[in-house]
Amino acid sequence: MSYLLFASLEKLKGALPTGGGIDGLTSQLNRNTMSRVMILLALMSTFNQLVGNNINCLGFKKFNTDFADQYCWTQGIYTNRKAYNMPEKTPYPGILPCTVEFDSTGQRQYSCSEASQAADKVYHSWYQWVPFYFMAVAVAYYIPYLFLKISKLRRLKPLLVLLKDESNVNCHPRIIVKKISAWIYNEVVYPRYATTSAIPKFWGDFGLVITVVLVKFLYLSIAVAHMFVTALMFKLGDWTTYGLMFGVSTATTQTHVKDVLFPKVVACRIAKWGASGLENETGMCMLALNVLYQYLFLVMWYLNVTLILLNAIGWLVTLFNVVNPSVSHQWIVNNSLMQETEDFNRMFGYIGPSGRIILAKLAENMSGYLLSQVSTKVMKKIDNLHRRRMSKPPLEFFRVNGQPPEMMRMPLMESTAVAFGLAPGCLKNNVAPTNNLGGGSATNQLSQ
């Protein structure tokens, strides 16, 4: 167990998101950071249960200590809901031998009968399942990533590994450009225009977009569900505000909040058949595990709230990029520090919505020079494809004001006119405009 604990600490070094891989920073915070932290908490709680003294019960005269400890641990312990906020009468929060009532004058009245206390008992048994709970949370945060692994992004991973090797990028840039451009053409461009059926074409254009948006929404849903499912574990106290109350309240209130959610001193009633019939006895138990749990759950609470906020932001940003492609276009140009070229704008229009997600992921891991070279090679392949089909390639540009035109079936001159913001048919004598979106020819820009 010690080996597992130290091994988990070693693994935790790689839990911070790096931005590489087929998913983004928010996704890595969920499936990498949160999952690993939850596994670590599970190992810590398991180690503490196996090595430490889980429960220690006192005050039982009819039963020996070992039997009382095991009975109370397995059958459950309880506290009294009315035994809080009464420090002058209760040495331990939650423990009260009698039920408190108030008469018409506001004076406290105590009833020590079993029947009067039954309604105020609150049983706690969640502490037995804490290691399994942490493991279940770790698995839940990893599940959405599996949808990305079965999507088209999984075939992008070898390219990302190749780009991370600086020796390959610096020593063999032509090979890198050749492989990436071939991949984009074979995996994104050609299938998009070779498919004629409506449903496969729709899925080719928007399948990856739907998958990414769904995964972002799943991460947000899991984080929100994590908060409220955890709150169901506790029958007393407000889990949803635990971190806020812990951090900003006074020392007295801190102790109260921690003791309500994680009682350290609890009551236990043992019922056992003996020589004289059914024997009952009530004692007091020390639940030392909750001293550790109150801090482990505090770490989890802060991580949970952070992920809810980041996942909500990440999901909204993804939706905004899908609805407004010009934002994604500008982000790729700025992130890769590339000089915008005519070939890049044309490629951005050709690859479609799903292809733009792949292009954005590549832009995170490659320089602007390589990206411009890739776009030039991809467009050469597209132009060659059209020549082989005995058709003229349309100059499909991405218009920065928002709408990527779909002009595959337009005549050459009309598509060129639309690309430059002119009305179709305005070009005469087959002469294209000399200015372009990149501020010069692609060759001139790449040489600058």
C-alpha positions in Angstrom: 0.0 0.0 0.0 2.9 2.4 0.7 4.3 1.6 -2.7 0.9 2.5 -4.3 0.7 5.7 -2.3 4.2 6.9 -3.4 3.6 5.8 -7.0 0.4 7.9 -7.1 2.4 10.9 -5.8 4.9 10.3 -8.6 2.1 10.2 -11.2 0.6 13.4 -9.8 3.6 15.3 -11.2 2.1 14.9 -14.7 -1.4 15.8 -13.7 -1.1 19.5 -14.7 -2.5 20.3 -18.1 0.0 21.1 -20.9 -2.3 21.9 -23.8 -0.9 19.1 -26.0 -2.7 16.0 -27.0 -6.0 15.7 -28.8 -8.0 17.6 -26.1 -7.7 21.1 -24.7 -6.7 22.5 -21.3 -10.2 22.2 -19.7 -10.5 18.6 -20.9 -7.1 17.8 -19.4 -8.0 19.4 -16.1 -11.0 17.0 -16.0 -9.6 13.7 -17.2 -6.0 14.2 -16.1 -5.8 16.5 -13.1 -9.1 15.7 -11.4 -9.0 12.0 -12.1 -5.4 11.7 -10.7 -6.2 13.8 -7.6 -9.3 11.6 -6.9 -7.2 8.4 -7.3 -4.7 9.9 -4.9 -7.4 10.8 -2.4 -8.8 7.2 -2.7 -5.4 5.7 -2.0 -4.9 8.0 1.0 -8.2 7.1 2.5 -7.7 3.4 1.8 -4.3 3.5 3.4 -5.7 5.3 6.5 -8.5 2.8 6.8 -6.1 -0.2 6.6 -3.4 1.1 8.8 -5.1 3.6 11.2 -7.7 3.0 13.9 -11.0 3.7 12.2 -13.2 3.9 15.2 -12.8 3.8 19.0 -15.9 3.3 21.2 -16.2 3.9 24.9 -18.8 3.7 27.6 -20.1 0.2 26.9 -20.2 -2.1 30.0 -22.1 -5.0 28.5 -19.9 -5.5 25.5 -16.1 -5.6 25.0 -14.3 -2.9 23.1 -13.5 -4.9 20.0 -17.1 -6.0 19.5 -18.3 -2.4 20.1 -15.9 -1.0 17.6 -16.8 -3.5 14.9 -20.5 -3.3 15.5 -20.7 0.5 15.4 -18.4 0.7 12.3 -20.6 -1.7 10.3 -24.1 -0.9 11.7 -23.8 2.8 11.6 -23.4 5.7 14.1 -25.6 8.7 14.7 -25.8 12.2 16.0 -28.6 14.3 17.3 -29.8 17.1 15.0 -30.7 19.3 18.0 -27.4 18.9 19.7 -25.7 21.6 17.5 -25.4 25.3 18.4 -25.6 24.4 22.1 -21.9 24.6 23.2 -22.9 25.3 26.8 -24.8 22.0 27.1 -23.0 19.7 24.7 -19.3 19.1 25.2 -19.2 17.4 21.8 -21.3 18.8 18.8 -24.0 16.4 17.9 -24.0 14.3 21.1 -26.8 14.9 23.5 -28.2 12.3 26.0 -31.7 13.9 25.9 -33.9 15.5 23.4 -34.3 19.3 23.7 -37.7 20.9 23.5 -38.8 24.5 24.2 -41.8 25.4 26.3 -44.1 28.4 25.8 -41.7 30.7 27.7 -38.7 29.7 25.6 -37.0 27.6 28.3 -35.3 24.4 27.3 -37.0 21.2 28.4 -35.1 17.9 28.2 -36.7 14.5 27.5 -34.5 11.5 28.0 -36.8 8.8 26.8 -35.8 6.7 23.8 -39.0 7.5 21.9 -38.4 11.3 22.2 -34.8 11.0 20.8 -35.7 8.7 17.9 -37.0 11.5 15.7 -33.8 13.6 16.1 -31.3 10.8 15.3 -29.4 11.2 12.1 -27.5 8.1 11.1 -24.2 8.4 9.2 -22.8 5.5 7.1 -21.1 7.2 4.1 -17.6 7.1 5.8 -17.4 3.4 5.0 -17.5 4.0 1.2 -15.2 7.0 0.8 -12.4 5.2 -1.1 -14.8 3.7 -3.5 -16.5 7.1 -3.9 -13.2 8.8 -4.8 -12.5 6.1 -7.4 -16.0 6.4 -8.9 -15.5 10.2 -9.3 -12.1 9.6 -11.0 -13.7 7.3 -13.5 -16.6 9.6 -14.1 -14.2 12.5 -15.0 -12.3 10.3 -17.5 -15.4 8.9 -19.4 -16.0 11.9 -21.7 -12.4 11.6 -23.0 -13.2 8.2 -24.4 -15.6 9.9 -26.9 -12.7 11.9 -28.2 -10.5 8.8 -28.4 -13.0 7.2 -30.8 -13.4 10.3 -32.9 -11.3 11.4 -35.9 -9.0 13.2 -33.4 -7.5 9.9 -32.4 -5.8 9.6 -35.8 -4.3 13.1 -35.2 -2.2 11.9 -32.2 0.8 10.5 -34.1 1.2 13.9 -35.8 1.1 15.7 -32.5 3.7 13.3 -31.1 5.8 14.1 -34.2 5.4 17.8 -33.7 6.5 17.6 -30.1 9.8 16.2 -31.0 11.8 19.4 -31.7 14.7 17.5 -33.4 12.3 16.3 -36.1 10.8 19.8 -36.6 14.1 21.5 -36.7 16.0 18.9 -38.8 13.3 17.6 -41.1 10.8 20.3 -41.7 10.0 19.2 -45.2 9.1 15.7 -44.0 6.9 17.2 -41.3 5.1 19.4 -43.8 4.7 16.5 -46.3 3.2 14.2 -43.7 0.8 16.8 -42.2 -0.4 18.0 -45.5 -1.0 14.5 -46.7 -2.9 13.7 -43.6 -5.1 16.8 -43.9 -5.8 16.0 -47.5 -6.5 12.3 -47.0 -8.4 12.5 -43.7 -10.3 15.8 -44.0 -10.5 17.3 -47.5 -10.8 14.3 -49.9 -13.5 12.4 -47.8 -15.5 15.7 -47.5 -15.9 16.2 -51.2 -15.8 12.6 -52.3 -18.9 11.8 -50.3 -22.2 12.5 -52.1 -24.7 11.0 -49.7 -26.4 13.5 -47.4 -26.0 11.8 -44.0 -22.3 10.8 -44.4 -21.5 14.2 -45.8 -23.3 15.9 -42.9 -21.4 13.8 -40.4 -18.1 14.4 -42.2 -18.7 18.2 -41.9 -20.2 18.4 -38.4 -19.5 15.0 -36.7 -16.3 16.2 -34.9 -18.0 19.5 -34.0 -20.9 17.6 -32.4 -18.5 15.3 -30.6 -16.4 18.1 -29.2 -19.4 20.2 -28.1 -20.9 17.0 -26.5 -17.7 16.2 -24.6 -17.5 19.8 -23.3 -21.1 19.6 -22.1 -20.5 16.2 -20.5 -17.6 17.5 -18.5 -19.8 20.4 -17.3 -22.7 18.0 -16.4 -20.4 15.7 -14.5 -18.9 18.5 -12.5 -22.3 19.8 -11.6 -23.6 16.3 -10.8 -20.5 15.7 -8.7 -21.4 18.7 -6.5 -25.0 17.7 -5.9 -24.5 14.0 -5.6 -21.9 14.6 -2.9 -24.4 16.8 -1.1 -26.8 13.9 -1.0 -24.3 11.9 1.1 -24.6 14.3 4.0 -27.9 14.4 5.9 -26.8 17.4 7.9 -25.1 20.6 6.8 -24.8 22.2 3.5 -22.1 20.7 1.3 -22.5 23.1 -1.5 -21.2 26.0 0.6 -18.6 24.0 2.6 -15.5 25.6 1.1 -16.9 29.1 1.5 -17.8 28.6 5.1 -14.5 26.9 5.8 -12.5 29.7 4.4 -14.2 32.9 5.5 -15.9 32.2 8.8 -14.6 32.5 12.3 -12.7 29.7 14.1 -15.8 28.8 16.1 -18.0 28.6 13.1 -15.4 26.6 11.2 -15.4 23.9 13.8 -19.2 23.9 13.7 -19.3 23.5 9.9 -16.7 20.7 9.9 -18.4 18.9 12.8 -21.8 19.0 11.2 -20.6 17.4 7.9 -17.8 15.3 9.4 -18.7 14.4 13.0 -15.7 13.2 15.0 -17.6 12.2 18.2 -20.7 10.1 17.5 -23.2 8.0 19.4 -23.8 4.3 18.9 -26.6 2.0 20.2 -25.9 -1.7 20.4 -28.7 -4.2 20.4 -27.7 -7.9 21.0 -29.5 -11.0 22.2 -28.1 -12.1 25.5 -28.9 -14.5 28.4 -31.6 -12.1 29.7 -33.0 -11.4 26.3 -32.5 -8.4 24.1 -29.7 -6.2 25.6 -29.4 -2.6 24.6 -26.7 -0.2 25.5 -25.6 3.3 24.2 -22.1 4.5 24.1 -19.9 7.1 22.5 -17.4 6.6 19.6 -14.5 8.5 18.3 -14.5 8.6 14.5 -10.9 9.7 13.8 -11.2 9.1 10.1 -13.3 12.3 9.7 -10.3 14.4 10.8 -8.6 13.4 7.5 -11.8 13.4 5.5 -12.8 16.9 6.3 -9.6 18.1 4.5 -9.7 15.6 1.7 -13.2 16.7 0.9 -12.2 20.4 1.2 -9.6 19.8 -1.6 -12.3 18.1 -3.7 -14.8 20.9 -3.1 -12.4 23.6 -4.4 -11.4 21.5 -7.4 -15.1 20.8 -8.1 -16.1 24.4 -8.1 -13.1 25.4 -10.2 -14.0 22.8 -12.8 -17.7 23.9 -12.9 -16.6 27.4 -13.8 -13.9 26.4 -16.3 -16.1 23.8 -18.0 -18.9 26.3 -18.4 -16.5 28.9 -19.9 -14.9 26.2 -22.2 -18.3 25.0 -23.4 -19.5 28.5 -24.2 -16.2 29.4 -26.0 -16.5 26.2 -28.1 -20.0 27.1 -29.1 -19.0 30.6 -30.0 -16.2 29.4 -32.2 -18.5 27.0 -34.0 -21.1 29.6 -34.6 -18.6 32.3 -35.6 -15.7 30.7 -37.5 -13.9 34.0 -38.0 -13.0 33.9 -34.3 -11.4 30.5 -34.8 -9.7 31.7 -38.0 -8.1 34.7 -36.2 -7.2 32.6 -33.2 -5.2 30.1 -35.4 -3.4 33.0 -37.1 -2.5 34.7 -33.9 -1.7 31.5 -32.0 0.7 30.2 -34.6 2.2 33.7 -35.2 1.8 33.1 -38.9 1.5 35.7 -41.7 -1.9 35.1 -43.2 -1.7 33.8 -46.8 -4.1 33.2 -49.7 -3.5 29.4 -49.5 -4.3 29.3 -45.8 -7.6 31.2 -46.3 -8.5 28.9 -49.1 -7.7 25.8 -47.1 -9.7 27.1 -44.1 -12.7 27.2 -46.3 -12.2 23.8 -47.9 -11.7 21.8 -44.7 -15.2 22.5 -43.3 -16.3 22.9 -39.6 -14.8 19.6 -38.3 -11.6 20.3 -40.2 -11.2 23.7 -38.5 -11.2 22.0 -35.1 -8.3 19.7 -36.4 -6.5 22.7 -37.8 -6.8 24.6 -34.5 -5.3 21.7 -32.7 -2.4 21.5 -35.2 -1.9 25.3 -34.8 -1.3 24.8 -31.1 1.7 22.6 -31.8 3.4 24.0 -34.9 4.9 27.3 -36.0 3.3 29.7 -38.4 5.9 29.0 -41.1 5.1 25.3 -41.0 1.4 26.0 -41.1 1.7 28.2 -44.1 3.8 25.6 -45.9 1.2 22.9 -45.1 -1.6 25.1 -46.4 0.3 25.6 -49.7 0.9 21.9 -50.2 -2.8 21.1 -49.3 -4.1 23.5 -51.9 -1.7 22.1 -54.5 -3.2 18.7 -53.9 -6.7 20.1 -54.1 -6.0 21.9 -57.3 -4.4 18.7 -58.8 -7.5 16.8 -57.8 -9.7 19.2 -59.8 -7.4 19.1 -62.8 -7.6 15.3 -62.8 -11.3 15.6 -62.8 -11.2 17.9 -65.7 -12.8 20.7 -63.7 -11.5 24.1 -62.7 -10.8 24.6 -59.0 -12.8 27.3 -57.3 -10.9 29.8 -55.3 -12.7 29.2 -52.1 -11.6 31.8 -49.6 -12.5 32.3 -46.0 -14.2 35.6 -45.5 -13.0 37.1 -42.2 -16.4 38.8 -41.7 -17.9 35.5 -40.7 -19.3 33.2 -43.4 -17.0 30.6 -45.0 -18.5 30.3 -48.5 -19.3 26.9 -49.9 -18.5 27.3 -53.6 -17.5 23.8 -54.8 -20.1 23.9 -57.5 -19.8 27.5 -58.6 -18.0 28.3 -61.9 -14.5 29.5 -61.5 -15.0 33.2 -62.2 -18.2 33.5 -60.0 -16.5 31.8 -57.1 -13.6 34.1 -57.4 -15.9 37.1 -57.3 -17.7 35.9 -54.2 -14.4 35.2 -52.5 -13.4 38.9 -52.9 -16.7 40.2 -51.8 -17.8 41.1 -55.3 -21.1 40.3 -56.9 -21.1 37.2 -59.2 -20.6 38.0 -62.8 -18.6 41.3 -62.1 -15.3 39.8 -63.4 -14.7 40.4 -67.1 -12.3 38.8 -69.6 -11.3 36.1 -67.0 -9.1 38.5 -65.1 -9.0 38.0 -61.3 -8.4 40.8 -58.8 -4.8 41.5 -58.0 -5.4 42.1 -54.3 -6.1 39.2 -51.9 -6.9 38.6 -48.3 -3.3 38.0 -47.4 -2.1 41.4 -48.5 0.1 39.9 -51.3 0.8 36.7 -53.1 1.3 33.5 -51.0 4.9 33.2 -52.3 5.8 36.7 -51.3 4.3 36.4 -47.9 6.2 33.1 -47.1 9.4 34.7 -48.1 9.0 37.6 -45.8 
